[in-house]
Amino acid sequence: MIPSYFFAHGAPSIVLEDNDYTRLLKQFKENTPKPKAIVLFSAHWEEAVQTVGAAAAYETIYDFGGFQDELYQMTYPAQSDLGLVEKIQSLFTKYGIENTRNETRGLDHGAWAVLKLLYPDADIPVVALSVNRHLSNEQQYQIGKALAKLREQDVLIIGSGGTVHNLRGLNWASEGTDGWAEQFDNWIQDKVEAWDTEALFQYHELAPYAREAVPTNEHFIPLLLAMGTGDASRKAKLLHRSYQYGNLSLSCWQFN
């Protein structure tokens, strides 16, 4: 069974950077069997109803401003997989998760920046999935759990977001790490490794500096979605954690 993953996507410029984290992503395909398809939840696609991307060929969405000109020339011309779209919708329906499909939306940078580092050739079908910040944390986990069977069919499931994501709190000139960000992530790491979902579902009340780390939850949600896909075995491994701009976390979790 192929593992599922949570990848922090950081700033859009991550796709141009060379550091320990981007090297991990670039080497991912060398250390992981090639999946038949990729299912990716992006923090940058929010919908009130769980939506499944079904564009025949995805356009590249540049949902950011003020970054390097080179970024606006990049494309990731992946295609969807309509058979997999139908299978995902069937699983959602089976588990009582209201869902719909979108046949026109492209890939936002939460999706393509990560995918371009993982699989730059864009030769693997991709099904993009939305997130809904208004659901409970337990509901987020259950959405991931509903898709767990796909892992048995060599489908790679990815949650793309960021555990510490406070754009107003960034220090663009900082080369260090803010202690509050590390304290929050240390708490999250402890609870994820212990698979303490009871605590994780209440992270905003229990974790230190949760309101600073997660002022809005759309970037945290993909961690719970990815984790839910591993509910059967409940084995989590932190593959990387670092920070940019003082507190923007770059982390990678593997769920077996």
Residue pairs with C-beta under 8 A, 6 or more apart in sequence:
1 151
1 152
1 256
2 32
2 33
2 35
2 151
2 154
2 155
2 156
3 151
3 230
3 254
3 255
3 256
4 144
4 151
4 156
4 157
4 158
4 159
4 226
4 229
4 230
4 254
4 255
5 156
5 157
5 158
5 159
5 226
5 252
5 253
5 254
5 255
6 158
6 159
6 160
6 161
6 222
6 223
6 226
6 227
6 251
6 252
6 253
6 255
7 25
7 114
7 118
7 158
7 159
7 160
7 252
8 21
8 160
8 161
8 162
8 163
8 249
8 250
8 251
8 252
9 43
9 109
9 110
9 113
9 114
9 160
9 161
9 162
10 21
10 162
10 244
10 248
10 250
11 67
11 244
11 245
11 248
12 64
12 67
12 71
12 109
12 113
13 67
13 68
13 71
14 21
14 22
14 113
14 117
14 250
15 22
15 71
15 74
15 113
15 116
15 117
16 68
16 70
16 71
19 242
20 240
20 242
21 240
21 242
21 250
21 252
22 117
24 239
24 240
24 252
25 114
25 117
25 118
25 252
26 117
26 118
28 117
28 118
29 118
29 119
32 156
33 154
34 124
35 124
35 154
35 155
35 156
36 124
36 125
36 153
36 154
36 155
37 81
37 84
37 124
37 125
37 126
37 127
37 154
37 155
37 156
38 115
38 119
38 124
38 125
38 126
38 127
38 155
38 156
38 157
38 158
39 84
39 88
39 126
39 127
39 129
39 147
39 150
39 155
39 156
39 157
39 158
40 111
40 114
40 115
40 126
40 127
40 128
40 129
40 157
40 158
40 159
40 160
41 129
41 130
41 131
41 158
41 159
41 160
41 161
41 221
41 222
41 225
41 226
42 107
42 108
42 110
42 111
42 128
42 129
42 130
42 131
42 160
42 161
42 222
43 110
43 131
43 160
43 161
43 162
43 165
43 218
43 219
43 221
43 222
44 63
44 108
44 109
44 110
44 111
44 218
45 51
45 53
45 105
45 108
45 110
45 111
45 128
45 129
45 130
45 131
46 130
46 131
46 132
46 133
46 218
47 130
47 131
47 132
48 132
48 134
49 98
49 99
49 100
49 132
50 92
50 97
50 98
50 99
50 100
50 129
50 130
50 132
50 143
51 99
51 100
51 101
51 102
51 129
51 130
52 85
52 88
52 89
52 92
52 99
52 100
52 101
52 102
52 127
52 128
52 129
53 80
53 85
53 101
53 102
53 105
53 107
53 126
53 127
53 128
53 129
54 80
54 82
54 85
54 101
54 102
54 103
54 127
55 80
55 102
55 103
55 104
55 105
55 106
56 79
56 80
56 103
57 77
57 78
57 79
57 80
58 76
58 77
58 78
58 79
58 80
58 105
58 106
58 107
58 126
58 128
59 106
59 107
60 74
60 75
60 76
60 77
60 106
60 107
60 112
61 105
61 106
61 107
61 108
61 109
61 112
62 71
62 72
62 109
63 108
63 109
64 71
64 109
74 112
74 116
76 107
76 111
76 112
76 115
76 116
76 122
77 122
78 107
78 112
78 115
78 122
78 124
78 125
78 126
79 125
79 126
80 125
80 126
80 127
80 128
81 125
81 126
81 127
84 125
84 127
84 150
84 155
85 101
85 127
87 150
88 99
88 127
88 129
88 147
88 150
89 99
89 101
91 146
91 147
91 149
91 150
92 98
92 99
92 143
92 146
93 99
94 146
95 142
95 145
95 146
97 142
97 143
97 146
105 128
107 115
107 126
107 128
110 160
110 161
111 126
111 128
111 160
114 158
114 160
115 122
115 126
116 122
131 140
131 218
131 221
131 222
131 225
132 221
133 216
133 217
133 218
133 221
135 143
136 201
137 200
137 201
137 202
137 203
137 224
138 197
138 201
140 221
140 224
140 225
140 228
141 197
141 201
141 224
141 225
141 227
141 228
141 231
142 228
143 225
143 228
144 157
144 159
144 224
144 225
144 226
144 227
144 228
144 229
144 231
145 228
145 229
145 231
146 228
147 157
147 228
147 229
148 228
148 229
148 230
148 231
148 232
150 157
150 229
151 157
151 229
157 226
157 229
158 222
158 226
159 221
159 222
159 223
159 224
159 225
159 226
159 227
160 222
161 218
161 219
161 220
161 221
161 222
161 223
162 219
162 220
162 248
162 249
162 250
162 251
163 184
163 185
163 188
163 213
163 214
163 219
163 220
163 223
163 249
163 251
164 181
164 184
164 185
164 213
164 214
164 243
164 247
164 248
164 249
165 213
165 214
165 219
165 220
165 248
165 249
166 212
166 213
166 214
166 215
166 247
168 215
169 178
169 212
169 246
169 247
170 245
170 246
170 247
170 248
171 178
171 245
171 246
171 247
172 245
174 245
174 246
176 246
177 243
177 246
177 247
178 243
178 246
178 247
180 208
180 209
180 212
180 213
180 247
181 209
181 212
181 213
181 243
181 246
181 247
181 249
182 243
183 208
183 209
184 207
184 208
184 209
184 210
184 212
184 213
185 213
185 241
185 249
185 251
187 203
187 206
187 207
187 208
188 200
188 203
188 207
188 223
189 238
189 241
190 196
191 199
191 200
191 203
192 200
192 223
192 227
192 236
192 238
192 253
193 236
193 238
195 234
195 236
197 227
199 206
200 224
200 227
203 210
203 214
203 220
204 210
204 211
204 214
204 217
207 213
213 247
214 220
223 253
226 253
226 255
227 236
227 253
227 255
229 255
230 236
230 255
230 256
233 256
235 255
235 256
236 253
236 254
236 255
236 256
237 253
237 254
237 256
238 251
238 252
238 253
239 252
239 253
239 254
240 250
240 251
240 252
241 249
241 250
241 251
241 252
242 249
242 250
242 251
243 249
243 250
244 250
